[in-house]
Amino acid sequence: MSVKSICCIGAGYVGGPTCSVIAYKCPDIKVTVVDLSKERISQWNSDVLPIFEPGLDDIVKSVRNKNLFFSTDINPAINDADLIFICVNTPTKSYGLGKGRAADLKYIESAARMIANVSAQSKIVVEKSTVPVKAAESISNILRANQKPGVKYQVLSNPEFLAEGTAVKDLLNPDRVLIGGEQNQEGQQAIAALASVYMHWVPKDNVITMNTWSSELSKLAANAFLAQRISSINAMSAVCEYTGADVSEVAHAVGMDSRIGNKFLKASVGFGGSCFQKDVLNLVYLCECLNLPEVAVYWQQVININEYQRRRFANRIIECLFNTVTNKKIAIFGFAFKKDTGDTRESAAIYVVKYLLEEGAQIRIYDPKVETDQVFRELTHPSISDNPEKVRDLVTVCDDPYKAAEDTYAVVICTEWDEFIRYDYKRLYDNMLKPAYVFDGRLILDHQSLMDIGFHVETIGKRLTRTNVHRPFVASN
């Protein structure tokens, strides 16, 4: 099989960057990214892309309208393609069976039915969205039940392992590319066809093939293992605060063990993003469905610790501000779930702000890449607030960090943006109410310098030497 034309259904965080890099590295392949959203496609065709990723602008502009196209004209793109990526959203179900844990596959199903309705010749269909194990089987069943005479399908699993903020780097130099497919002749041919696309730039040894279900589970397992490491070090951070240990020193010592390694051992206010929580919850639901309750409870605890860390951090803010934040102005620095991205999905900042709003705080938010509308969409979502008007009354989004901090009681670091390290904290201090607090939820600031200025500094996982008596984080319901 030879791939000359690719269609990607879904112009989001996965489909857009992935297909841009494929077009960039495979000039002989026509790549068309389609989406129902006219606004999103318009942004991909403009000078301001709908997502921020370092290096993405240059790649898109170098190949757009050459062999990379963004369109809302979906049917022709599907019909003309040899290979179709399904890169649609798979959110956690908010209703019905599996609510709060299972993945909602309605967009996956819709894409599969669209492919079956439109296709006039055989296709390779590739699930790239994060899906439950055996979702490919469901896609195959839909396609084969609706296939036209002479049209055949091979369904592959090709999970993405992109870290937002480094997505382009991850795509250009992946540590592995997983491709799962049926273990028969037709399946192996389809796997080889997709592998040949990646091998335009990825070494052959880094392209790993396996059966479909192993590929699907590998995605969930990888994110679950990474989330587990974060929750493990965050659980240790609570112990560190009570004992006088320094969580950074503990993490360094643990990370020096070659059996463990030092990645994802950075204590913080908690993990966020589109994948970790969703995938771990998906794994919990899978274990429950397989009648493995002990395994389900084990992985659920990874989520529980993450929620505990967010609440613990917010409680510490309230406690330090004399056990009340009602009508007190608090500056939140960072609303994205991590630096170098504008993505706010499951950001720790959302939950910290939620808890402070429940106590009546007045919140000022600054983030260099998150738009005002996105902030309010997150904070007024029914799962976060049942009173949107209250949110709009108490929250102000600022375009300047110094303005955000004026007349506030505290600055709270929720995202590890590099620019936060370089601010003039003496200027911030001079314009804040006293005592002025800094709560470093990402362990990125020079705490001694802040205390020398006059700040009361609270952080995660260690005690700081200062004149006021330290009271460790206390979790409360």
N, C-alpha and C positions, 0 to 999 in steps of 0.2 A: 504494500500500500504506500502511496506517495501523497503527502499533504501539501497542497498548493494553495488552499484557501481555508481560513479559520474564522469561525463566528464565535463571539463570546456574548452570552446572554447575561447581562448585568454589568453596569458601568460603575461599580462601587469600589471599595477599598481593595478588593482582590482582583476583579476583572480588569479595571483600568490600568494599574501598574503592571500586572502580569503580561497583558497583551501588548502594552507599549514596549516592554523589554523584548518580547518575542519578535515583534515587528522590527525593532532596532537591530537584533542579532540575526534575523532571518529575512534579508531583503528580497528573497525569492518567494516569500509567502505573503499573500494578501490577508490582512487581519482586519476584521470589522467588529467593533464593539457596539452592541445594540442595547437599548433600554427604553422602557415606556415613558420615562420622565423626559419631557422636552427640555425642562430647565437644566437637568444634569447633563444631557448631551450637548446643549448649548454651551455650558461651562467647559466641557472637554474640548470644544472647538474654539474657545476663546483664549485670551492671554492670561486669564485667571482660572486655573484648574479648580475643580470642586473639592479636591483634597490636597493637603500639603505634605509632600515627602521630599526631603533633600535629594536633588539631582533629577527629579521626575520631569520638571519643566523642560529641561534641555533635551531629554530623550524624546518626549512627546513632540516638541517643536521640530526636531530633526527628521521625524518620519511621518508626521501627520499629513494626510492628503497625498502621500507617496504610496506607501503600502500599509498605512494605518488609518482607519476611518472610524468615525463615531457617528452613529445614525439612530433615528427612531423608526426607520423603515425595516422592520424586523423580518418579515417573511422572505423577501429576496435574499437577505444575508444568510438566513438559515438554509434556504434551498441551494444556494451556490456553494456552501461550505462542504469541505471533505470531513472536517473535524469541528465539533461544537463543544465549547466549554460552557458548563452551567455554573455561573458565579452569582447566584441570587442569594438574598438574605435567608437565613435559617434561624430566626429568633426562638427563644425559649417560649413555650406555650403559656399564654396568660389565662387560659380557660380550659375546661373540659378535662378529659383523661390525660394524666401526666402534667397537669398545670404546675408551672414553676420549675419543672425539671426537664421534661421531654422537649425535643426540638420540634418546631412547627414547620412541617414540610409542604405547606400549601403552595409556596412559590416554586419549589422543586417540581411538584406534581404539575403545576400550570405550565412550566417550561417544557416538561416532557410531553405533555399533550400538544403543545404548540408545535414542537418538533415533528411529532407524528402526523399532525394535520397538514403541515407544509411540505415535508420532504417528499421529493419525487425520485430520489436515488439513495443508495445506501450511505450511512453515516457512522462515524465514530463519535460517540457521545461521552463526554468526560465530566464527571462530577468533581468540581473543585471547591464548592461550598463545603463547610464542615457539616457532616451528616451522621446519623446513627449507623451502626454496623448493619449491613444488609439493605441499606437504602438503595444501593445500585440495583439490587434485585427488584425493588419496587419500580424503579425507572424502567428496567428491562421489561417488566410485565406490562407496563403502560404502553411502551413503544411497540412491543410485539402484538399486543391485543388490538392495536390500531394501525398496524403497518399496511401499506399499500402493496399490491402485487409487485414482486421483483425488488422490493426495498428491504434491506437487512440492516440491523444495528448491532454494534458492539459497544457495550457500556464499560467504561474504565473509571477507576478511582485514582485521582491525582491530587491529593490534599496539599494545601498551601501551608508553608511554615514561615510566613512573613512576620517580622516584628515591626510594628509601626514606628516610624522614625528612621528605620534602617531598611525599609522595604526594597528600595532600588539596589542597595548593596547586597541584600539577601538574594535578590533575583539574579544579579550579575555573577555572584560567587556563592551559589548554594552549597551547603555542606552535604546535602543529599536531595535527590528528586525521587519521590516514591511514585510508582505506577503499578496499580493493581488491576488485574483483568481475569477473565475466565481462563482456566488452564486447559484449553483445547487449541487446535490449530488456528481457528479464526481469531480467538482471543489473543494468542501470541502474536499474530500478524498486526493486530490493532495496537498492542503494547509496543511493538517494534516501530510502528509508524509514529506514535507520540514520542517515543524515545529519540527518534531521529530528529525531531524538531528541537528538543533540548540539547542534543549533542552537537548542534551548531556552535555551542559555546561551553557546554558543561562536559567535563571529562566523563568518559564512559563508565569508569569505576564509581562515579558519584550518582549514576542513574540506577536505582535499585528497583527490581521488579519482583512481584509477589502476587498472591491471589487477592481478589477484590476485598474480601472481608478483613484480611490482615492489614491492608492499606488503610481501610476506614478506621479500624481500631487503633492503628499506630498514631493517627492524628489525635484522637481523644487521649490516648495514653501519654503522648509527649506533653500535651498541655497540662494534663493532670499532674504529671511528675514535676513540671516546672512550678505550677501553682502550689504544689505540696511543699517545695523547698521554700517558697516565700512565706507560706503560713508557718512553716517550722521555725524560721528565724524570727518571725514576728512573735510567735509564742515565746521564744527564748528572750525576746526584748522585754517582756513583762517581768520575767524572772530577774533579768539584769537590773532593772530599775529598783527592785526590792532588795537586792543583795549588794548593790554597789559595783557590779561588774559593768563593763563597757561592751555593748553589743557589737560594736565595730571590731573591737579586739577579739571577741569570741568568734565572730564570723571569719576574721582573718586566720585565726588559729585552725578553725575547722576546715576552711577552704584550702589550707596548705596540705591537707591529707589528700594524696593523689587519688585515693578511692572515691573522694567526694568532689573535689574541685571547688573553685571559688565563685562560679557563676550563680546568679539568682539567690545570693545570700545577703542581700542588701535589705536591712530592716527599714520599714517605712510605714506610712499610714494605711497601706493596703494595696493590693493589686486591683487593676481594672481592665478595661478594654473589651473588645467584642468577643474574645475567644475563651479566656481562662474560665470565667464563671460559667458561661454557657456550656462549655465542653465538659467541665467537671460535673455539672448538674445532669448533663446528658448521660454521662457515665454512671452516675448514681441511679438514674431511671432505668438504664439498661440492666444494672445489677439487680434492681428490684424486680424487673420483669423476668429475669432469669432465676428468681427465687434465691438470691444470694444476699440476704439482708445484712449480714456482718460486713461484707465487702461494701455494700451501699453506705452503711453507717461510717465506715472508715473514710471514704471519699467525701461524704457530706461534711465531715469534720474539717476538711480543708476550707470549705466555704464558711463554716461557722467561725473559724478562727479569723478569717478575713473580715467578717462582719463585726466580730468582737473588737478587732484592732481599730476599725473606723469609729465605733461607738466609744471606745476607751479614749481615743484621741480627743474627740469632741467633749467628753466628760471632763477631761483634764483642763480644757480651755475654760469651761464653765466654772470649775472648781477654783482655778487660779484667779478668775475675775470675781472673787468674793461670792461664789455660788449663785450668781445671777448675771445674766447677760441681757435682760429685758431692756430694750431701747438703747443698748450699747452698740456703738459702731465698731465693726470688726472687718479688717481687710483680708480678703482671701487672694493670695498670689498663686495663680495657676488653676485652671479649670479642666484642661485636657487630662486624660488619664496618664500620660507620660509626656516627656519633652519631645520636641521635633515632630509633633503631629497636632492636628486640630481635632482629633477624634475625642469625643467626650463619653463614649459608651461605657457605662459602669465605672466612671471615674470616681475615685475616692472623694474628690471634692464635692460631688453631688450629695453624698451622704453626710459629710461633715456639715455642709450648709443646711441640709435638711434638719439635722439634729439641733443646730443653733437657731434656726427659724422657729422650731417648735418651742424654744425658750424665749422667743420674742426679740432676738437680736436683729440689728440693722446691718445688713451685709453689703460690702462693697467688693466687687470682683474685678480682678484684672488678669487677663491672659493674652499673650501676644498674638495668638493664632485663632482663638475661639470667638466667633461672632456673637453679638448680643442676642440675636434671635435663637441661636442654638442653646445658649445658657438658659433662657426662659423656657424653651421646649423641654429641656431636661428637668428643670425644677418644678414645672407645672404638670408634668406627667402624672396621671392618676396614681401610679405606684409610689410617687414621691410626695405629692401634696393633694389634698382634697379641697384646697382653698387657693385657687390661682390668683385671686385678687390680693390676698395677703402676701403672697410671694412677690407680686409686682410692687406692692407698697413698701416692702422691707428690703428688697434687693435692688442695688444699683450696679450696673456694669460700667466700668471706667476704661478709658483708653490711655490712661497715664498712671503708673504705679504710685507716684508721689501724691497725686491727687486722691487716689484710692485710700491712701494711708492717713490723710489729713484728719485730725480730730478723732482718730480711732483709739481704742484701748489696746488693740493687738493686731499684729500682722501674722497671718497663718500661711505657711508654705505648704501647698498641696501638690505641686508639680515641680519637678527638678529642672526647670528651665535654666540654662547656663547664665542667662542675663540676670537672674535673681542674685547670683553670687557677686555680681559687679556693681550692684546699686550702692549709692551713697547712704549708708544706714545712719550716719550722723544727721543728715538732712531729714530722713524719715523720722528719727527720734525727736528732733526738735519740734516737729509739727504734730506729734501725737500727744494724747493725754497721758498723765503720769499717775501711777507707774505704768510704763510702756512695756508690753510683752511681745516677744517673738516666739512663735511655736513652729519649730522646724520639723515638719512631718516627713521630710525627705533626707535629712542628715547631710545637707549640702553647704551649710554656712559655717563661718569661722565663729564659733560660739564665744570664745574668749574675747575676741575683738568686740563683739556685740555687748558683752557684759562690761567691758572697759568703757564703752560709750555710755552705759547706764541702763541698758535693756535688762529686763528679767527674761531669761531664756529657758524655754522648756523644749525638750526634744525626746526622741524615742530611744529607749534602750540603754540609757546611762544617766547617772546623777551628775549635775554640774555644780562645781564649787562656787558658792556665792554667799552673800551676807544673809539673804533671807533663807528661812528654813525650808528644806526640800520636802515636798510631800509627793510620794510616788503616785503614779496613775492609779485611780480607783475606778473599777468598772461598776456600773450600777444599771439596774434594769429600768 
